Amino acid sequence: MRIAMVGGGYVGLVSGACFAEFGADVTIVERDLRKLEALNAGRIPIYEPGLDTLVSSNVDAGRLTFGDDLGAAMTDADAVFIAVGTPTRRGDGHADLTYVYAAAGEIARAAKTDLLVVTKSTVPVGTGREVARILRQTRPDLTFDVASNPEFLREGNAIDDFMRPDRVIVGIDRSGPDKGARAQALIEQLYRPLMAIQAPIVLTDLETAELTKYAANAFLAMKVTFINEMADLCEKVGGNIHDVARGMGLDQRIGSRFLSPGPGYGGSCFPKDTRALTAIAQDAGAPTKLVEATVAINEARKTGMAERIIAQAGGSLEGKTVGILGLTFKPDTDDMREAASLPILARLHEAGAVLQVFDPEGMDAARALLPEGVRYCEDALTASQDADIVVVLTEWNMFRALDPARLRSAMRGNAIADLRNIWSPDLMREAGFDYRSIGRP
């Protein structure tokens, strides 16, 4: 098969490289000239473990190319995937579909033959129908099949998620003369390598596929928020959140994943998708009160964590040095979108703290987002040097391996605010720290 992928961001680049690995000929269309130049020079503009190797091997094999000419990319293409951004629209929480609809119009104008158009971007219910309307109204002389194929990629584990997925969701528009038969045949051909390993492929309608993506992310966001509230309760009554989470997770109806307490969820998906789902539901007259509460609780938690740090530092950070370990919203990514570190560090800076930070991948992205005067350090111990308090915000494995004695020697004070529970309370107290974590006595 030949595929054109509109958008060379996280979703488009990972999906395009993986489809090429499956044997398809893929052209990724990217209009950001700096990003395009980097891709053509063999530089990956995002950090995702294994992606550089996957891209380079498929470029070398001739199955993966990059360009900015959509018409050229669509030459002899069987399918075009839309993988552009859908950021939160200012003011109302809805997903901004400007780029999706612009891509649909451009695809229609550039098309020379009948075509399958697939939305890979996360889009609200009804987007697929509108994409179909734009395509068919712009080019009534052609037959467009339309499908929705939402991605379920975890940053830091995206390639494995694509190659060995829990499921593949595909919604197909069956309103055409052939009832979607051609679209289904192309989708099945494209995903044949996953069918060979018996990965579940769920074929449904457009609306169901679009809603499934939002529902899945909202449920996981609620799960994260629930365990954070249970962690707060553990601190009040003397329980241990790790034992609570393990006891819950052993129930197969619940499962153990997404039951790790922390400073609140972030990233490119959960915040944006929960807001969009609440907006969709409000417009439909079926408000999602649980999701609305999740959004509000998560936002409040991030600022609450900053107040927790200030309290541990004696109630004031004026003139005090705070060492920050980790900036990205999770490890194994350079993504700073909606990271808990952003509101937390803004509040600590406002409180008069001197901030010394280290993150192995996220500091370049963080520079434009953090307050002026932040000191960017070369490693964790440098960020901890002469610190009155050290705060763990991202659970990078390299932080787990830090020698407590060396950390204590580097610091001026002895306070540790471990917001990811990466260290043993007993070992840290034995090393002389005033150590406080989340939901543990």
C-alpha positions in Angstrom: 0.0 0.0 0.0 0.9 3.6 -0.4 0.0 6.0 2.4 0.3 9.8 2.8 0.4 10.9 6.4 -0.6 14.6 6.9 1.4 15.8 9.9 4.8 14.8 11.1 4.2 15.4 14.8 4.2 12.7 17.5 1.2 10.7 16.2 2.0 11.1 12.5 5.7 10.3 12.8 5.3 7.2 15.0 2.3 5.9 13.0 4.0 6.6 9.7 7.2 4.8 10.8 5.3 1.8 12.1 3.2 1.5 8.9 6.4 1.6 6.9 7.8 -1.2 9.2 4.6 -3.2 8.2 5.7 -2.8 4.6 3.7 0.2 3.4 5.2 3.0 1.4 4.7 6.1 3.5 5.2 9.8 2.8 4.9 12.1 5.8 3.8 15.6 4.8 5.2 18.2 7.2 4.8 22.0 6.7 7.0 23.1 9.5 10.2 23.6 7.5 12.5 23.3 10.5 11.0 20.0 11.5 11.0 18.8 7.9 14.6 19.8 7.5 15.5 17.9 10.6 13.6 14.8 9.5 15.3 14.8 6.1 18.6 15.1 7.8 17.9 12.1 10.0 17.2 14.1 13.2 14.1 13.1 15.2 12.4 16.3 16.6 10.8 14.4 19.5 12.2 12.0 22.1 10.6 8.6 21.9 12.7 5.5 22.7 13.5 3.5 19.6 12.0 5.9 17.1 15.2 7.1 15.7 16.3 3.6 14.7 12.8 2.7 13.3 12.8 5.9 11.2 16.3 5.5 9.9 15.9 1.8 8.9 12.7 2.5 7.0 14.2 5.6 5.3 17.2 3.4 4.3 14.8 0.8 2.9 13.0 3.4 0.8 9.6 2.9 2.5 9.5 6.2 4.5 10.0 9.6 3.0 9.3 13.2 4.1 8.1 16.2 2.2 5.8 19.3 2.2 4.0 18.7 -1.1 0.7 16.9 -0.3 -0.2 16.5 -4.0 3.0 14.7 -4.6 2.6 12.5 -1.5 -0.9 11.5 -2.7 0.3 10.3 -6.1 -0.9 6.7 -6.4 -1.8 6.7 -2.7 -4.4 4.2 -1.4 -5.1 6.1 1.8 -4.4 9.5 3.4 -4.2 9.8 7.1 -4.9 13.1 8.9 -2.6 13.3 12.0 -2.6 17.0 12.7 -2.9 18.7 16.1 -6.3 19.2 17.8 -5.4 21.5 20.7 -7.9 22.8 23.3 -9.8 25.8 21.9 -9.5 28.9 24.0 -12.5 29.8 26.1 -14.7 26.7 25.9 -12.6 23.5 26.3 -13.6 22.1 22.8 -11.0 20.6 20.6 -9.8 23.0 17.9 -10.5 21.3 14.6 -9.1 24.1 12.4 -6.1 22.0 11.2 -8.2 18.8 10.6 -10.8 20.6 8.4 -8.1 22.5 6.6 -6.3 19.2 5.9 -9.5 17.6 4.6 -10.1 20.5 2.2 -6.5 20.3 0.9 -6.8 16.6 0.4 -9.9 17.0 -1.6 -8.4 19.7 -3.8 -5.2 17.6 -4.4 -6.9 14.3 -5.0 -6.8 12.8 -8.5 -8.5 9.5 -7.8 -11.0 7.9 -5.4 -9.4 7.7 -2.0 -9.7 6.5 1.6 -9.3 9.3 4.1 -8.6 8.4 7.7 -8.6 10.6 10.8 -5.8 9.6 13.1 -6.0 12.7 15.2 -8.1 12.7 18.4 -11.3 14.3 17.3 -14.8 14.8 18.9 -17.9 13.0 17.8 -19.1 14.2 14.5 -15.7 15.2 13.0 -15.6 12.2 10.6 -19.0 13.2 9.2 -17.8 16.8 8.7 -14.6 15.6 7.1 -16.7 13.5 4.7 -18.9 16.4 3.9 -15.9 18.7 3.1 -14.4 16.0 0.9 -17.5 15.3 -1.1 -18.7 18.9 -1.4 -15.2 20.0 -2.6 -14.8 17.2 -5.1 -18.2 15.7 -6.0 -16.5 14.1 -9.0 -14.6 11.6 -6.8 -15.6 8.9 -4.3 -14.1 9.3 -0.8 -14.3 6.6 1.8 -13.9 8.0 5.3 -12.7 6.2 8.5 -11.7 7.1 12.0 -8.7 5.3 13.4 -7.8 6.9 16.8 -4.3 6.3 18.2 -3.7 4.8 21.6 0.0 5.5 22.0 1.6 6.0 25.4 4.6 8.4 25.2 7.7 6.4 26.1 6.1 3.2 24.9 4.6 4.3 21.6 6.3 1.8 19.2 5.4 -1.2 21.2 1.8 0.1 21.6 1.5 0.4 17.8 3.2 -3.0 17.1 1.5 -5.0 19.8 -1.6 -3.0 20.6 -4.3 -3.9 23.2 -6.7 -3.1 20.4 -7.1 -1.2 17.1 -10.3 0.8 16.8 -11.6 1.7 13.3 -14.8 3.5 12.6 -16.0 3.3 9.0 -18.5 5.5 7.2 -21.0 3.0 5.7 -23.3 5.5 4.1 -21.7 5.1 0.6 -22.9 2.8 -2.2 -20.7 -0.1 -1.2 -21.5 0.3 2.6 -17.8 0.8 3.4 -16.6 -2.4 1.9 -13.7 -0.8 0.1 -12.6 1.1 3.2 -12.7 -2.1 5.3 -10.7 -4.0 2.8 -8.0 -1.3 2.7 -7.9 -1.1 6.5 -7.6 -4.9 6.8 -4.8 -4.9 4.3 -3.0 -2.2 6.2 -3.3 -3.9 9.5 -2.7 -7.5 8.3 0.5 -7.8 10.3 -1.5 -7.2 13.5 -4.2 -9.6 12.4 -1.5 -12.2 12.1 -0.7 -11.8 15.8 -4.4 -11.8 16.6 -4.5 -8.2 17.9 -8.1 -7.3 18.5 -9.4 -5.1 15.7 -12.7 -3.5 16.5 -14.6 -2.3 13.4 -17.5 0.1 14.2 -19.0 3.3 13.1 -17.4 6.8 13.0 -19.2 8.2 16.1 -18.3 5.1 18.2 -14.7 5.2 17.3 -14.4 8.9 18.0 -16.0 8.5 21.4 -14.1 5.4 22.4 -10.8 7.4 22.3 -12.2 10.1 24.6 -13.9 7.6 26.9 -10.7 5.5 27.3 -8.6 8.5 28.2 -11.2 10.0 30.5 -11.5 6.7 32.4 -7.7 6.5 32.9 -7.6 10.1 34.0 -10.3 9.3 36.6 -8.3 6.3 37.7 -5.2 8.5 38.3 -7.3 11.1 40.1 -9.0 8.5 42.3 -5.7 7.0 43.5 -4.4 10.5 44.3 -7.5 11.2 46.4 -6.9 7.8 48.2 -3.3 8.8 48.8 -4.5 12.0 50.5 -6.9 9.9 52.6 -4.0 7.5 53.5 -2.0 10.4 54.9 -4.9 11.4 57.1 -5.7 8.0 58.5 -2.2 6.3 58.5 -2.7 4.0 55.6 -0.1 3.1 52.9 -1.2 4.0 49.4 1.1 1.5 47.7 -0.6 -1.4 49.6 -4.0 0.1 48.9 -3.1 0.3 45.2 -1.7 -3.3 45.1 -4.8 -4.6 46.8 -7.0 -2.8 44.3 -4.9 -3.8 41.3 -5.0 -7.5 42.1 -8.7 -7.3 41.4 -8.8 -8.2 37.7 -11.8 -5.9 37.2 -9.6 -3.0 38.2 -6.1 -3.8 37.2 -2.8 -2.3 38.5 -2.0 0.2 35.9 -2.5 3.9 36.4 -2.7 3.4 40.2 0.5 5.3 41.0 0.0 8.4 43.2 1.6 11.7 42.1 1.2 15.4 41.5 -1.5 15.1 38.9 -1.8 13.9 35.3 -0.4 15.9 32.4 0.8 15.4 28.9 -0.8 15.9 25.5 -3.8 13.6 25.9 -5.5 13.4 29.3 -5.9 17.2 30.0 -7.0 18.0 26.5 -9.3 15.0 26.0 -11.0 15.3 29.4 -11.8 18.9 28.7 -13.0 18.1 25.2 -15.2 15.3 26.4 -16.9 17.5 29.0 -17.6 20.1 26.3 -19.0 17.4 23.9 -21.2 16.0 26.7 -22.5 19.5 27.7 -23.4 20.3 24.1 -25.2 16.9 23.7 -27.2 17.5 26.9 -25.6 14.5 28.7 -23.1 16.2 31.1 -20.3 13.9 32.4 -20.1 15.0 36.0 -17.4 12.5 37.0 -15.1 13.8 34.2 -15.9 17.4 35.1 -14.9 16.6 38.7 -11.7 14.9 37.6 -10.6 17.9 35.6 -11.2 20.3 38.5 -9.5 18.0 41.1 -6.5 17.5 38.9 -5.9 21.2 38.3 -6.3 21.9 42.0 -3.9 19.1 42.9 -1.0 20.7 41.0 -1.2 24.0 42.8 -1.8 22.1 46.1 1.5 20.2 45.6 3.3 23.6 45.5 1.8 24.6 48.8 2.8 21.2 50.3 6.5 21.9 49.3 6.3 25.4 50.8 4.9 24.0 54.1 7.7 21.3 54.2 10.3 24.1 53.8 9.0 25.8 57.0 6.3 27.9 55.5 8.5 30.1 53.4 10.8 29.7 50.4 12.0 33.3 50.3 15.7 33.2 49.4 15.8 29.4 49.7 17.2 27.1 47.0 14.9 24.3 45.7 16.4 21.5 43.6 14.0 20.1 41.1 14.5 16.5 39.7 12.4 16.0 36.6 10.3 18.4 34.5 8.4 16.4 31.9 5.0 15.1 32.6 6.3 11.5 32.7 9.7 9.8 32.1 11.0 8.6 28.7 9.7 11.7 26.9 10.6 15.3 26.3 7.0 16.4 26.4 6.3 19.4 28.7 2.6 19.8 27.7 0.5 20.3 30.8 3.3 18.9 33.0 2.7 19.2 36.7 6.1 21.0 37.0 4.8 24.1 35.2 2.2 25.4 37.8 4.3 24.0 40.7 7.5 25.8 39.7 5.5 29.0 38.8 4.2 29.0 42.4 7.6 28.2 44.0 9.1 31.1 42.0 6.4 33.4 43.1 7.1 32.4 46.7 10.7 33.6 46.3 12.5 30.3 45.7 15.8 30.0 43.8 15.1 27.1 41.4 17.7 24.6 40.2 16.4 22.0 37.8 17.5 19.0 35.9 15.6 16.7 33.5 17.5 14.3 31.1 15.3 15.2 28.1 12.9 18.0 28.8 15.0 21.1 29.6 15.1 22.5 26.1 11.3 22.4 25.8 11.0 23.8 29.4 13.1 26.9 28.9 10.3 28.8 27.1 7.7 27.7 29.7 9.4 28.2 33.1 10.0 31.5 34.9 13.1 33.6 34.2 16.0 33.0 36.5 15.7 29.2 36.6 19.1 27.5 36.7 19.3 24.6 34.3 21.8 22.0 35.6 23.8 19.2 34.0 22.8 16.4 36.4 20.7 15.6 39.4 23.5 16.2 42.0 24.2 19.6 40.5 20.5 20.5 40.7 20.7 19.5 44.4 23.9 21.4 45.2 23.3 23.6 48.3 19.5 23.1 48.0 17.4 23.6 51.1 14.8 21.2 49.7 14.9 18.7 46.8 11.6 17.9 45.0 11.1 14.9 42.7 8.5 15.7 40.0 9.3 13.0 37.3 10.2 9.4 38.1 13.2 9.0 35.7 15.0 5.8 36.6 18.3 7.6 37.0 16.9 9.4 40.0 16.0 6.1 41.7 19.7 5.2 41.5 21.0 8.3 43.3 23.2 7.5 46.3 21.4 9.0 49.3 24.7 9.8 51.0 26.0 11.8 48.0 22.6 13.6 47.7 22.7 14.5 51.4 26.3 15.7 51.1 25.4 17.9 48.1 22.4 19.6 49.9 22.5 22.4 52.4 19.2 21.4 54.0 17.8 17.9 54.5 14.2 18.1 53.2 13.0 15.8 50.4 9.6 16.2 48.8 9.2 13.0 46.8 6.0 13.5 44.7 6.6 10.3 42.8 7.5 7.9 45.6 10.7 6.7 44.0 12.6 6.1 47.2 12.2 4.1 50.4 11.1 6.2 53.3 13.1 4.1 55.8 16.4 4.4 53.7 16.0 8.1 53.2 15.3 8.8 56.9 18.3 6.6 57.8 20.4 8.8 55.5 19.3 11.9 57.6 16.5 13.3 55.4 13.3 14.9 56.4 11.6 12.7 53.8 8.0 13.1 52.7 6.2 11.2 49.9 2.7 10.8 48.7 0.2 8.6 50.7 2.8 6.8 52.8 3.1 7.0 56.6 
